[in-house]
Amino acid sequence: MTAFEHGNDMILIDAGLMFPDDQQPGIDLVLPDYTYVLENEEKLRGIIITHGHEDHTGSLPYLLMDLTHKVPIYSSKLTLGIIEGKLAEHRINAPKFREVKDGTHINLGAFSIDFFSMTHSIPAALGVYMRTPAGSVLHTGDFKLDQTPIDGDTPNYQAISRFATLGIDLLLSDSTNAANPGFTPSEAAVGPQLRHIIKNASGRVFVASFASHIHRLQQVCDASVSVGRKVVVTGRSMVSNTKIARQLGYLRIDEADIIDAFEVDDIPDDKIVVLCTGSQGEPLSALARMANGEHKSLSITSRDTVIISATPVPGNEKSVAGIVNALSKIGCTIFDKSNSLVHVSGHGSQEELKLMLAMTKPTYFMPVHGEAMHLRAHAQLAQQMGIPAENIFIADNGDCLQMIGGKVKWGNPVESGVVYVDGLSVTDADPIVFRDRQRLASGGMVTCVVTITGRRKRVGDVVISCKGVSFSDDEDMLQDAQAHVIEQVGKAAALEGASPESLQKTTRNSLSNFLWNKTHTRPMIIPVVMEV
């Protein structure tokens, strides 16, 4: 999510999210902290979405719910269709959609904006060129320079060259593959290999891919139909996206060639291809449920073939390996990027990034969309292309660039960071909560209830209960633990001025030290002291 502000006007380009990592247990989604946008809501003239991926659209429902008035959303027909389904899940009705496409020009306050076509792993991706009284900016969106895209919509090189002639003061360019040398292969390179595998498979073929990768889904459908196979679609997001893409004309396959998952038993195995979710090893995805024998209508056997047509997103490698292991135990044939050309990236590699820099000829450059190593690699490419190091800005969340008369410098940062979607709540980061969840997951929980009786505060009953620990059925050790707690709390209770809070602390510390000495584990200790 990038905010552009001039005087009393502000626009946003993209409104994405991240998915949680291992350090954020229990979190569903990670959103940008858009407090600054809410504080300046009266300036917001529109939200521009470059394409329909979650990391560019995912926080829109939350942002729209927090805004007090409806803001127009500008994007391509397919992207708006995907967003509409997302907003419907959050019961956001009648959003102010404004369809744009390659060549569309709009004015939003002080911003004069032109859209141009780019190629990516989802159709209808757009770049943005904006002119303001302070200077001009070109934002590539996510892209690769694919000369043979599946839908025939190549990048609009003429528009990019025209914008370069008009002048580009600042370029914001996709950095995802900035560390990869050479060119990213065309999406069309995947088709022949998919057709070869599907044609020669003896049983059913299961293809796991991103549900938003409409070009890949189109190639799977084309290959299946060409060899006489019917296509089954399963997985919630896969069903939703294919339905939207077909309705809007981005995915072309005859109704007769798509069948319901419950009809597969009536068709020979060698006449079926299953499009499914699960390419990232998601535990509740269709592929995971089929691999574990938990899918309600489909199963995978040793005669079948599975194609994982994606690369694991960083952090998902273990999950994907778990799925592959489960499939290997079944004995089916598995194809993935490691042994066949069944996937290519949707992001440009170094030579394409250098071509973009050469075409746009920007005065200043800000690499975007990538982790720190990718931004740094892209900055080095820009220096190789002749942009001075002092004209390159590697920004972090909340950083601000200031443009005056076409000249760019660092501005004052704004409040930033991330917020977390935890069930139905959207909350700030609380390291204590994450630490407690990690301790519960790694060490389990022990509850110790201590009863203090009489004015002299004598220790009565001590009850210890355990969850998620290996010694929960070791009666002898638990009795020893009770005796230890009684002894230590008894000493503390005998001291003058002993409070329930201090006795709770003594209970926690004594039991924690006892368990460490006996088991070398540190479960979470919950002490409860009751005075009766």
Secondary structure, 3 states (H helix, E strand, C coil): CEEEEECCEEEEECCCCECCCCCCCCCCEEEECCHHHHHCHHHEEEEECCCCCHHHHCCHHHHHHHCCCCCCEEECHHHHHHHHHHHHHCCCCCCCEEECCCCCEEEECCEEEEEEEEECCCCCEEEEEEEECCEEEEECCCCECCCCCCCCCCCCHHHHHHHHHHCCCEEEEECCCCCCCCCCCCHHHHHHHHHHHHHHCCCCEEEECCCCCHHHHHHHHHHHHHCCCEEEEECHHHHHHHHHHHHCCCCCCCHHHEECHHHHHHCCHHHEEEEECCCCCCCCCHHHHHHCCCCCCCCCCCCCEEEECCCCCCCCHHHHHHHHHHHHHHCCEEECCCCCCCCCCCCCCHHHHHHHHHHHCCCEEEEECCCHHHHHHHHHHHHHCCCCHHHECCCCCCCCEEEECCEEEECCCCCCCEEEEECCEEEECCHHHHHHHHHHHHHCEEEEEEEEECCCCEEEEEEEEEECCCCCCCHHHHHHHHHHHHHHHHHHHHCCCCCHHHHHHHHHHHHHHHHHHHHCCCCEEEEEEEEC
